[in-house]
Amino acid sequence: MTTYKPVAISKAAFAFCRLGLTALVWIALVFHSKPVMPVVFAILLLSAILKVQRAPMIVLYDRTFGRMMSSQEEIVNEHAMRFAHIMGSLFSLVCIILLYFVDEKIGWMAVFMFALLKSVSAFGFCPATKLYECSAGGSCCAFAKIRDKHK
């Protein structure tokens, strides 16, 4: 199993994707707009299925703003990004289920938690990609890595 597959995507498109999805989640929360969450779910699920280089927000940027402005490329781990998109789509699906079928108040609390996680991810530290890299690469704990090194 390959744990690292580098792919190059536009740095600006990647930022557009991260910030755009985060904005959509916050918009859903602030305006209590339940229909926005299925849109977020669909974008994340399509991103997981199509992979990062053909993700809807990346393609949207490349075919609009990307034609007018050039951007440096960024190398990302395709497998880690797919895992992150799967985790995001699952989290958004849980939010949708809570909002529509369980308890709206609990659903909005879940959307708030999702918005916080998306915000952290949008500004450069994606917990899902970190989780993938830790699980695929072995121990995440720095102490355990030092201990294993001396064995």
C-alpha positions as CSV (number, residue, x, y, z in Angstrom):
1,M,0.0,0.0,0.0
2,T,1.4,3.4,-1.0
3,T,0.9,6.0,1.7
4,Y,2.3,9.0,-0.2
5,K,1.3,9.9,-3.7
6,P,2.3,13.5,-4.6
7,V,0.1,15.5,-6.9
8,A,0.6,19.1,-8.0
9,I,-2.4,21.5,-7.8
10,S,-2.7,25.2,-8.1
11,K,-1.8,26.8,-4.7
12,A,-4.6,29.4,-5.2
13,A,-7.1,26.8,-6.2
14,F,-6.3,24.8,-3.1
15,A,-6.8,27.9,-0.9
16,F,-10.0,28.6,-2.7
17,C,-11.2,25.1,-2.0
18,R,-10.3,25.2,1.7
19,L,-11.6,28.7,2.3
20,G,-14.7,28.3,0.2
21,L,-15.9,25.2,1.9
22,T,-15.2,26.7,5.3
23,A,-17.2,29.8,4.3
24,L,-20.1,27.6,3.3
25,V,-20.2,25.8,6.6
26,W,-20.1,29.1,8.5
27,I,-22.8,30.5,6.3
28,A,-25.0,27.5,7.0
29,L,-24.4,28.0,10.8
30,V,-24.8,31.8,10.9
31,F,-27.9,31.9,8.8
32,H,-29.3,28.5,10.1
33,S,-29.6,27.5,6.5
34,K,-30.0,23.7,6.5
35,P,-29.9,23.4,2.6
36,V,-26.3,24.5,2.6
37,M,-25.1,21.4,4.4
38,P,-26.1,19.0,1.7
39,V,-24.1,21.2,-0.8
40,V,-21.0,20.9,1.5
41,F,-21.6,17.2,1.7
42,A,-21.8,16.8,-2.1
43,I,-18.7,18.8,-2.7
44,L,-16.7,16.8,-0.2
45,L,-18.0,13.5,-1.4
46,L,-17.3,14.4,-5.0
47,S,-13.8,15.5,-4.0
48,A,-13.2,12.1,-2.3
49,I,-14.5,10.2,-5.4
50,L,-12.8,12.3,-8.0
51,K,-9.5,12.9,-6.1
52,V,-8.0,16.3,-5.3
53,Q,-6.9,17.3,-8.8
54,R,-10.4,16.9,-10.1
55,A,-12.3,18.1,-7.0
56,P,-15.2,20.4,-7.8
57,M,-13.8,23.5,-6.1
58,I,-10.4,23.0,-7.6
59,V,-11.9,22.6,-11.1
60,L,-14.2,25.6,-10.5
61,Y,-11.2,27.8,-9.6
62,D,-9.0,26.5,-12.5
63,R,-11.8,27.2,-15.1
64,T,-12.6,30.6,-13.8
65,F,-10.1,32.6,-11.8
66,G,-7.3,30.3,-12.7
67,R,-7.6,31.3,-16.4
68,M,-7.1,35.0,-15.5
69,M,-4.3,34.6,-12.9
70,S,-1.4,32.3,-12.7
71,S,-0.5,30.6,-9.4
72,Q,2.4,28.5,-8.1
73,E,1.8,24.8,-7.7
74,E,1.6,23.0,-4.4
75,I,2.4,19.4,-3.9
76,V,-0.1,17.5,-1.7
77,N,-0.5,13.9,-0.8
78,E,-3.4,12.5,-2.8
79,H,-4.1,9.7,-0.4
80,A,-4.2,12.1,2.7
81,M,-6.4,14.5,0.8
82,R,-8.8,11.7,-0.2
83,F,-9.0,10.6,3.5
84,A,-9.6,14.2,4.6
85,H,-12.4,14.5,2.1
86,I,-14.0,11.3,3.2
87,M,-13.8,12.4,6.8
88,G,-15.3,15.8,5.9
89,S,-18.1,14.2,4.0
90,L,-18.9,11.8,6.9
91,F,-18.9,14.7,9.4
92,S,-21.1,16.8,7.2
93,L,-23.4,13.7,6.7
94,V,-23.7,13.4,10.5
95,C,-24.6,17.1,10.7
96,I,-27.3,16.6,8.1
97,I,-28.8,13.6,9.8
98,L,-28.8,15.5,13.1
99,L,-30.3,18.6,11.6
100,Y,-33.0,16.9,9.6
101,F,-33.9,13.7,11.5
102,V,-32.7,13.9,15.1
103,D,-32.7,17.2,16.9
104,E,-32.0,20.5,15.2
105,K,-30.3,22.1,18.2
106,I,-27.9,19.2,18.4
107,G,-27.4,19.4,14.7
108,W,-26.4,23.1,14.9
109,M,-24.0,22.3,17.6
110,A,-22.4,19.6,15.4
111,V,-22.3,22.2,12.5
112,F,-20.5,24.6,14.9
113,M,-17.9,21.9,15.7
114,F,-17.5,21.1,12.0
115,A,-17.1,24.9,11.3
116,L,-14.3,25.0,13.9
117,L,-12.5,22.0,12.4
118,K,-12.9,23.4,8.8
119,S,-11.5,26.7,10.0
120,V,-8.4,25.0,11.5
121,S,-8.0,23.1,8.2
122,A,-8.5,26.2,6.1
123,F,-5.7,28.0,7.7
124,G,-3.1,25.2,7.2
125,F,-3.4,22.5,9.8
126,C,-5.8,19.8,8.6
127,P,-6.5,17.3,11.4
128,A,-7.7,14.7,9.0
129,T,-4.5,14.7,6.9
130,K,-2.5,14.7,10.1
131,L,-4.4,11.7,11.3
132,Y,-3.9,9.9,7.9
133,E,-0.2,10.6,8.0
134,C,0.2,9.4,11.5
135,S,-1.8,6.2,11.0
136,A,-0.1,5.5,7.7
137,G,3.4,6.3,8.9
138,G,3.3,4.7,12.3
139,S,3.3,6.4,15.6
140,C,2.2,10.0,15.9
141,C,3.6,10.5,19.3
142,A,7.1,12.2,19.2
143,F,8.1,10.4,22.5
144,A,7.2,7.0,21.0
145,K,9.2,7.8,17.8
146,I,12.2,8.7,20.0
147,R,11.7,5.5,22.1
148,D,11.4,3.3,18.9
149,K,14.5,4.9,17.4
150,H,16.6,3.7,20.4
151,K,15.3,0.1,20.3
